[in-house]
Amino acid sequence: MHPAIFAMAMATGIVSIAAHLVGLQSVARAFFGLNLVVCPTIWVLTLVRLARHRDRVVADLLHHGRSVGFFTAVAATCVLGTQCLLVGGAVRAAVALWVAGIVLYAVLTYAIFTLLTVKREKPALAEGINGGWLVAVVAAQSVASLGALLAPRFAENGQYALFFSLAMWLGGGMLYIWIIGLIFYRYTFFPMAPADLAPPYWVNMGAAAISALAGATLVSAEAYSPVLRQVLPFVRGLTVLWWATATWWLPMLVILALWRHGYRKFPLRYDALYWGAVFPLGMYTAATARLSKALDAPYLMAIPRVFVYVALSAWALTMFGLLIRLVSLTRGGRSRAPAQ
């Protein structure tokens, strides 16, 4: 089981949130109910894996390409918290999940990056870096976004939550700048085989999109924070920068996907990492909807009203691939079973 398996819960959650923001409430509630099953199930499977295959979990933590996948647990937790707040109206559950997300983020950030720093043998840049590294950014921004949403519920203490969320947002943004420079360098100065362009590279766009979402959420909460009001023009401008960055990446990733599967004929079959490609599509939808309100730019809503169906289609196709995969594994297991 790949450490990034929580991307399935991330994708399910953000599609629900995107549907909620464009007015598809029945869809939002259906995906919320589904994620209440998906996310705990993945947690149970993860704990079972930790108990039964601890050596493999440790190996994943020390692996440059796989260790960053653990950050999906943070993002999935905070996305579920956002669903609880926006779709379910469960404030206490959202607060509990926000606190859990903060703790998970702190533990994983300093554990993973410390281990990768002090290990003796390290891969070359071309083998060690991939788009999955940006899930660390997604984790930080998911904490910031949920905190900004919850702040108005904290009355006079909301300003503290907003200051913390602002710091998380800025820190996550700086992490994006550090990592995306390495990824772009790997793109343009090292050979890229079709197998190298795995689905996590879609997080190039998703990390920028969630940065835009968190920024837009902070802008909408400025009335509750004197500090935020002082830096509001800066926050607005940087939020537009993140949205523009996500928009720039979108056509580039589509072109590279066509090159990978169309021109180079790389097989298109189910992989758990494809959930990491669904999430950015849902996130771009949600971020644009939030930005439209934060900037008082209603014309931007034309994008999420169409893009939400792109995200829903991507989710459905990936789920279909998962079901086909499970059926195939079940049949394969039965065919190998000895006759009774």
Summary of the structure (lengths in Angstrom):
residues: 340
radius of gyration: 19.7
end to end distance: 30.6
largest distance: 74.8
contacts: 1181
relative contact order: 0.12
helix: 86%
strand: 0%
